């Protein structure tokens, strides 16, 4: 099938003008004042708004325990 009407480069560019990526916006955490993305849990303290959502100490301990187990398994 043949295209009946071609789109000019300017028409195509006008249509694609909204395809540009937008830069991420950051805000300060209300608990620790570290920069974080909007509507996400703070990576440094685990708070979302005024509530503590993630216990980062337990998360780090679990990660260390898993790493030790992996090293112990490789040594066998």
N, C-alpha and C positions, 0 to 999 in steps of 0.2 A: 504494500500500500504506500502511496506517495503522500507526503505531508503537503497539505494544500497551502497553508500559510506559514511562513517561517517567523520565528520570534527574533527580533533584532537583539543585539548584544545589550543595548541599553534597557530594553524591556526585561530581559532575563536578569540583569543586574538589579533593577528596581525590585523585582520579585524576591531576589535573594538578599536584599538589604537587611532583613530581619534575622538572618542566619548567623550573625556574628556572636561569638561567645561573650558572656558578660563576666566581669571580674568578680571574685568572691568578696563578700563584705564580712568584716569581722567586728566583734563587739567585746567588751571586757566582761569577764565572768564576775557575777555579783558577789561570789564568795572569796575568790583568790586574786582577782583582777588580772588574770592571764587572758590573752586574746584567744577567742574561740569563734567558730562560725555560728551564725544565727540558728536557733532551733535545734541545737545539738548539745550533747552532754559534754562538759568540760573535760578535756583529756588529762589535765593536771590534778584536779581535785575530785572529779566524779559527780559534781553537782549539776542539776538542771533546774535553773531558777533558784528557789530557796530549798529544794529537797535534795538529799543525797541519794543518788540513784545507783551508783556503782561503788563498791568498796574496793578501792585500788590496792590497798595493802594485801587483801586476800588474793587479788588477781596476780600480784607480783609474786607472792609466796607460792601460789599454784604453778606459776611459770618456772620458778627456780626449782621446785620439786620435780617437775617434769624434765627439766634439763639434767638434773642429777641422775634421775632414773635412766635417761638416755645414755649418759656417760657410763654409768654402771653396766648397762647392757652391752655397750660396745667393748668394754674391758673383758667381758667373759669370753 
